[in-house]
Amino acid sequence: MSSASGAETRRTAWSGLGVVTGGLFMTVMSVTLVSVALPDIGRDLPANATDLQWIVDGYIIVYASLLVACGVAGDRFGRKGVFIVGIALFATGSLVAGLAPSIAPLLIGRVIQGLGPAIVIPGSVTIIRALFDDPRQRALALGLWSTGSGVAMAVGPAVGGAIVDAVGWRWVFLINVPLGIVMLLVSIRYIPKLGRSSVRARFDWTGVALTTVGIACLAFAIIEGQDHGWTSPLILTAFVVGAAAMAAFILVERQITEPLINLDLFRRPSFTASNVAGFVVFFVYIGIIVYFSVFLQQVAGYSAIAAGLGVSSLGLAFAVVGPLAGFLVGRLGAHWPLTIGLVIIGCATLTLLRLTPDTGIAGLWWMLAIFGFGIGLSLTPMTAISISAVDAEHAGMASAVLNAVRQIGQVLGVAVFGVFAYGHLSTTTTTGHVFSHADGAAFVSGLRVALLISGIAVLVTAALGVVLFRRDRPDRANESTPDLAHQEQRHG
């Protein structure tokens, strides 16, 4: 290869990385962008606490339940085209949500929006996997990509707060329409046409249906359980149907030659550890971002923009350490950065138990910064470990599994944190106003219970990771991203 053609290939790769990271940033930020808008939406439409949880979780449920299917679809049907479709759907859903006259059409818009990241996120990883042949450059690219994802979630409240105070809550959705159009244009221009997987087996539509039904039913039961009663026929039925669908999925996947998810991946201890870590970390991450945004507005009495800025230290810390995590993975391997990141997250979560109804931004920012440091250190290793488990043709599957697990963690994080935080308020009929002193104290008390459970869970996950990493075969015990090419030859 001539130096000129090599330089052109590098420019193409880094341009493509910039585009897919931009698409990722836009779609992921919408998870938390709306968090500071929830009180205003609750006042304007109006909406109760369950409605507001659905504004966040309606998006994440679609996003989580279709991630695996969309990741495999990108491998099969063309990565660039599928990525572009995801951006278009996200922009369309944003328009519907932004113009919604009531809660029902807003939720429809959020469902359409949720199709965007379901397609864009696994598509991004497969595009990066195809663009970067050099393992060290790929590690750096994944570090930058992961940083974009985490920072998007972390800065969402600050950006959302500024938008709500300046032009109103509808623009937290409508702003995505012009941004989506720009992303479509640059995607067409800068993402090269990439090959499809050589696999020609029948697409596993049964697996798609079972995972979608299973995840959606379980999430519905958890979110609605508090309102309908945990033993009500509706909630029990949802739990049973969800569990049965997931059990059927496992049985079906073991019987077909080209499954939606190769369940044998979970026989590899490192892959299992990274997915458990992804679930737990994102459970805590979304819970803290959403409910600390609510705390700062409805308990501490800050404005939307002040509340958003109040949690921005989390994003700033993430932005600093995220690229460093990619470097560490490229040099040292993925296992220890992930483990250390989990310990930091767990300790920072337990530190937040200092929260009281009188705690202000000055008392929170440094604890959230430590939490963000741990998140930034852990995300790149999770991705690196997951995609190292498969060959290039199945990178979409591996990344989609990890991202689906992480988004399921988000769904449950919003729901479970909400159960504790809202569970003992005197009323949850309207949630758009500052809480009374008694409700503020009840909200904080419930939030502290959720934080205690979460902090312990993260530290247990760190210990589990150490055990599982040591159970890897000796030749893989210190596996790192630079060894991916060699591993792919062995897997192929």
Secondary structure, 3 states (H helix, E strand, C coil): CCHHHHHHHHHHHHHHHHHHHHHHHHHHHHHHHCHHHHHHHHHHCCCCHHHHHHHHHHHHHHHHHHHHHHHHHHHHHCHHHHHHHHHHHHHHHHHHHHCCCCHHHHHHHHHHHHHHHHHHHHHHHHHHHHHCCCHHHHHHHHHHHHHHHHHHHHHHHHHHHHHHHHHCCCHHHHCHHHHHHHHHHHHHHHCCCCCCCCCCCCCCHHHHHHHHHHHHHHHHHHHHHHHHCCCCHHHHHHHHHHHHHHHHHHHHHCCCCCCCCCHHHHHCHHHHHHHHHHHHHHHHHHHHHHHHHHHHHHHCCCCHHHHHHHCHHHHHHHHHHHHHHHHHHHHHCCHHHHHHHHHHHHHHHHHHHHCCCCCCHHHHHHHHHHHHHHHHHHHHHHHHHHHCCCCHHHHHHHHHHHHHHHHHHHHHHHHHHHHHHHCCCCCCCCCCCCCCHHHHHHHHHHHHHHHHHHHHHHHHHHHHHHHHHHHCCHHHCCCCHHHHHHHHHHHC
